[in-house]
Amino acid sequence: MKKFIVTTLKLLGITYVILFIVFYFDLDGKFLYYIWEPNVITRFDKMKRKDNVKTPYGKKANVMPDSEVEERTIN
């Protein structure tokens, strides 16, 4: 039992040190800024999208009429 507790405490200590280093040097933020974000931006910039400016007004998403909005609002 004592060996289990000592091993668990060592594991928790190592985990604490690793997390302290990551957050002290802001390694998670640097990872997101320098590695993750450029990859995500290049991926989503290549996506094909329709041009909403060229869509006629009547073809856009349905909007509730004002009378229905007034019925649903709480006085």
C-alpha positions as CSV (number, residue, x, y, z in Angstrom):
1,M,0.0,0.0,0.0
2,K,2.8,2.4,0.9
3,K,4.5,1.7,-2.5
4,F,1.2,2.6,-4.3
5,I,0.9,5.9,-2.4
6,V,4.5,6.9,-3.1
7,T,4.1,6.0,-6.8
8,T,0.9,8.1,-6.9
9,L,2.5,11.0,-5.3
10,K,5.5,10.9,-7.7
11,L,3.1,10.8,-10.6
12,L,1.1,13.7,-9.3
13,G,4.3,15.6,-8.6
14,I,5.6,15.1,-12.2
15,T,2.2,16.1,-13.6
16,Y,2.2,19.3,-11.4
17,V,5.7,20.2,-12.6
18,I,4.8,19.7,-16.3
19,L,1.6,21.7,-16.0
20,F,3.4,24.5,-14.1
21,I,6.0,24.7,-16.9
22,V,3.3,24.7,-19.6
23,F,1.3,27.5,-17.9
24,Y,4.3,29.5,-16.6
25,F,5.9,29.8,-20.1
26,D,2.4,30.1,-21.8
27,L,3.3,27.1,-24.0
28,D,-0.4,26.4,-24.6
29,G,-1.0,29.9,-25.9
30,K,2.1,29.8,-28.0
31,F,1.1,26.4,-29.5
32,L,-2.4,27.8,-30.4
33,Y,-0.9,31.0,-31.9
34,Y,2.0,29.7,-33.8
35,I,1.0,26.2,-34.8
36,W,-2.8,25.6,-34.5
37,E,-4.2,28.9,-35.8
38,P,-2.1,29.1,-39.0
39,N,-3.1,25.5,-39.9
40,V,-6.8,26.2,-39.2
41,I,-6.7,29.5,-41.1
42,T,-5.1,27.9,-44.2
43,R,-7.7,25.1,-44.1
44,F,-10.8,27.3,-43.8
45,D,-9.5,29.9,-46.3
46,K,-9.5,27.2,-48.9
47,M,-13.2,26.3,-48.3
48,K,-15.6,27.2,-51.1
49,R,-18.3,29.6,-50.0
50,K,-21.2,31.1,-51.8
51,D,-21.2,34.9,-52.2
52,N,-24.1,36.2,-50.1
53,V,-23.9,39.6,-51.8
54,K,-25.0,38.1,-55.1
55,T,-28.0,36.3,-53.4
56,P,-31.3,38.0,-54.2
57,Y,-33.1,39.3,-51.1
58,G,-36.1,37.1,-51.5
59,K,-33.9,34.0,-51.5
60,K,-32.4,34.6,-48.1
61,A,-33.4,32.7,-44.9
62,N,-37.0,33.1,-43.8
63,V,-37.5,35.7,-41.1
64,M,-40.5,35.8,-38.8
65,P,-43.0,38.5,-39.5
66,D,-43.2,41.3,-36.9
67,S,-46.7,40.1,-35.8
68,E,-45.3,36.7,-34.8
69,V,-42.4,38.2,-33.0
70,E,-44.8,40.4,-31.0
71,E,-46.9,37.4,-30.1
72,R,-43.8,35.5,-28.8
73,T,-42.4,38.3,-26.7
74,I,-43.2,38.5,-23.0
75,N,-44.8,41.7,-21.8
